[in-house]
Amino acid sequence: MEEKSARLISYLLHPLLMPTFAMLVLFSQQTYFVMILPDKLRLALLALIFGNTVILPTVIIWMMLKRGLISSMQLPERTERTFPFIIAALCYFATYFMLSNLGLPSIFLLFILGGSMLIVFASLVNLFWKISIHMLGIGGVTGGFIGLMLTRHIYAPGLIVAFVVLSALVAFARLKLNTHSEAQVYTGYIAGVVIMLGMITLL
């Protein structure tokens, strides 16, 4: 039962879903940079982000699986992760440049750019060590919203608590499935929080 729960958590909080997840949470906030966006534009943004950061990289990685370039969609081996990471990074950067031409509030761009930076970081670390990208992803969301609170864009301490709880669940899942060591899990989370927090507060 615990292993099934761990797999479900890993799927629901997959790193590729984090940009869409972050946007959904952002759009739920009653703040000025959300209220100025028409409902149709919010839906269009969600569709663009979901298509570019979830569907497109997933399809490309699935094609790699069919061609025998990787052994599993889960990318269990460190050596298999390089090209999928590059593909994901390109998709994220493409999304950032698309959004940057729409005149959106900078906070939306920073979340996508931050996600891109997290993938670049993961790609570099992956050259010599297998870091948890699940924890990088949920850590990035947590750090991003902490940054929003510190810069007074939002006040939602309950969200931070919720993200910490979700982060703990993801950590449990990755350790339960034996996909990462504790060091890989904790390092991924800390790096995700720090990198995204820096993006939001310094840029």
Secondary structure, 3 states (H helix, E strand, C coil): CHHHHHHHHHHHCCHHHHHHHHHHHHHCCCCHHHHCCCHHHHHHHHHHHHHHHHHHHHHHHHHHHHCCCCCCCCCCCHHHCHHHHHHHHHHHHHHHHHHHCCCCCHHHHHHHHHHHHHHHHHHHHHCCCCCCHHHHHHHHHHHHHHHHHHCCCCCCHHHHHHHHHHHHHHHHHHHHCCCCCHHHHHHHHHHHHHHHHHHHHHC
